[in-house]
């Protein structure tokens, strides 16, 4: 028999995309478990986590899919974009190439997911400000061009991580919530993580948030 806490009202799927090494997995780990690893390996295929958050009196099951950034997994991970209502497009503020590749990732997202998906740009590794290659003015210009919000975060010290998730969840609920309500579905255990090996088949907030 289910208890009240076994139920959730809304199910939301969020994907994290971007080049390999930008810190997607550590952003996820910081948000879900408040952990960071300096020795984390590149994600193989897809890592899936879920957690329950509460917004405006609703229990929301947030599924977060951390897709591998390596080019060789693109054809495999594209299937995981299906049904996503939100996306963090992550780049590394210390590697200009990862920012230049934003358009490529958004195009892939649009080609494989919902056209009305809510997109947020996330510039990670704010703790390495002294090595910055991506100028804030360029990010603002890109965000205005795409008509999306942006954050700069640090998975290392946690800066803006929780805030970024809070904002995108709130915006997803505003945009899609009425169509996703389901009071009869049981939730998974909080912060459950599943690693899928594709090859084997088998809150210190900082004022670095902007919007269009």
C-alpha positions in Angstrom: 0.0 0.0 0.0 1.4 3.4 -0.9 1.7 6.3 1.5 1.2 9.9 0.8 5.0 10.4 0.4 5.0 7.6 -2.3 3.1 9.8 -4.6 4.0 12.8 -6.7 1.8 15.3 -8.7 4.0 16.1 -11.7 6.7 14.3 -13.6 9.3 16.4 -15.3 12.3 15.2 -17.4 15.4 17.4 -17.7 18.4 16.6 -19.9 21.9 17.9 -19.5 23.8 18.2 -22.7 27.1 19.8 -23.8 30.7 18.8 -24.7 32.5 16.2 -22.7 34.4 17.5 -19.7 32.3 20.6 -19.1 31.1 19.2 -15.7 27.6 17.9 -16.3 28.1 14.9 -14.1 29.5 17.0 -11.2 26.7 19.5 -11.5 24.2 16.6 -11.2 26.2 15.1 -8.3 26.4 18.4 -6.5 22.6 19.0 -6.8 21.5 15.4 -5.9 24.0 14.4 -3.3 26.0 17.6 -2.6 29.1 15.9 -3.7 31.9 16.7 -6.1 34.7 14.5 -7.5 37.9 15.8 -8.9 38.5 12.4 -10.5 35.1 11.7 -12.0 35.3 9.9 -15.3 33.5 10.8 -18.5 29.9 9.5 -18.6 29.4 6.4 -20.7 26.1 6.6 -22.4 23.6 8.1 -20.0 23.3 8.5 -16.2 19.8 8.9 -14.8 18.9 10.3 -11.4 15.6 11.3 -9.9 14.6 13.4 -6.9 11.4 14.9 -5.5 11.0 18.6 -5.1 8.1 20.7 -3.9 6.8 23.8 -5.7 3.7 25.7 -5.0 2.2 22.9 -3.0 2.9 20.3 -5.7 5.3 17.3 -5.3 7.4 17.1 -8.5 9.4 14.1 -9.6 12.4 15.5 -11.4 14.1 13.0 -13.7 17.6 14.3 -14.7 19.4 12.6 -17.6 23.1 13.2 -17.9 24.0 12.5 -21.5 27.5 11.7 -22.6 29.3 14.6 -24.4 31.4 12.3 -26.6 30.5 12.5 -30.3 30.5 8.6 -30.6 27.4 8.5 -28.3 25.3 11.1 -30.1 23.2 8.6 -32.2 22.5 6.5 -29.0 21.7 9.3 -26.6 19.4 11.1 -29.0 16.6 8.7 -28.0 16.8 10.0 -24.4 15.8 13.5 -25.5 12.3 12.3 -26.1 9.8 13.6 -23.6 12.2 16.1 -22.0 10.6 19.3 -21.0 13.8 21.1 -20.0 17.4 21.1 -20.9 20.6 22.5 -19.4 23.0 23.2 -22.2 26.3 23.2 -20.4 29.6 24.8 -21.4 32.9 25.4 -19.7 33.7 29.1 -19.1 37.4 28.3 -19.4 37.1 26.6 -22.9 35.7 28.8 -25.6 35.2 25.9 -28.0 32.5 24.4 -25.6 30.6 27.7 -25.8 30.9 27.8 -29.6 29.3 24.3 -29.7 26.1 25.5 -28.0 24.3 26.0 -31.3 25.2 22.4 -32.3 23.8 21.0 -29.1 20.6 23.0 -29.3 20.1 21.9 -32.9 20.5 18.3 -31.9 18.1 18.9 -29.1 15.5 20.4 -31.4 15.9 17.7 -34.0 15.4 14.9 -31.4 13.2 16.4 -28.7 10.2 18.6 -28.3 10.3 21.9 -30.2 8.9 23.8 -27.2 11.5 22.4 -24.7 12.6 25.0 -22.1 16.4 25.7 -22.5 18.8 27.2 -20.0 22.5 27.9 -20.7 24.8 26.9 -17.9 28.4 28.1 -17.9 30.2 25.9 -15.4 33.6 26.1 -13.6 33.0 29.6 -12.2 35.7 28.8 -9.6 38.2 29.0 -12.4 37.4 32.6 -13.2 41.0 33.5 -13.7 41.1 31.1 -16.6 38.0 32.4 -18.2 37.8 32.3 -22.0 34.0 32.9 -22.4 33.1 36.5 -21.8 29.9 37.3 -19.9 28.9 39.8 -22.6 29.1 37.1 -25.2 26.9 34.8 -23.1 24.4 37.6 -22.6 24.3 38.2 -26.4 23.8 34.5 -27.1 21.1 34.2 -24.4 19.2 37.2 -26.0 19.6 35.7 -29.4 18.2 32.3 -28.3 15.7 34.0 -25.9 16.7 31.8 -23.0 18.0 32.3 -19.5 21.6 31.6 -18.4 23.5 30.8 -15.3 27.2 30.6 -14.4 27.9 27.9 -11.8 30.6 26.0 -10.0 30.0 22.4 -9.3 33.2 22.5 -7.2 31.9 25.0 -4.6 28.2 24.7 -5.4 27.7 28.3 -6.6 24.3 28.7 -8.3 23.7 25.0 -8.7 20.6 24.7 -6.6 19.4 28.0 -7.8 19.6 27.0 -11.4 17.6 23.8 -10.8 15.0 25.7 -8.8 14.5 28.2 -11.6 14.2 25.7 -14.4 11.8 23.5 -12.4 9.6 26.4 -11.6 9.6 27.5 -15.2 8.9 24.0 -16.5 5.9 23.7 -14.1 4.6 27.0 -15.3 4.9 26.0 -18.9 3.9 22.3 -18.8 2.6 21.5 -15.4 -1.1 21.5 -16.2 -0.6 18.8 -18.8 1.6 16.5 -16.6 -0.3 16.2 -13.4 -0.6 12.5 -12.2 -1.6 11.7 -8.7 -1.6 8.0 -9.0 2.0 7.2 -9.9 4.5 6.0 -7.2 7.8 7.8 -7.0 11.2 6.0 -7.0 13.4 6.3 -4.0 14.7 9.8 -3.6 18.0 10.5 -5.5 18.0 7.0 -7.1 20.9 6.8 -9.7 21.1 4.3 -12.6 24.2 4.0 -14.7 23.6 2.7 -18.2 26.6 1.3 -20.0 25.8 1.8 -23.6 29.0 0.1 -24.9 28.2 -3.2 -23.1 24.6 -3.1 -24.1 23.5 -4.7 -21.4 23.9 27.5 -1.6 26.0 30.2 -2.1 24.2 32.0 -4.8 26.0 34.5 -6.9 24.4 37.2 -9.1 25.4 35.6 -12.3 22.0 34.8 -13.8 20.4 36.5 -16.7 17.4 36.2 -18.9 16.4 37.3 -22.4 
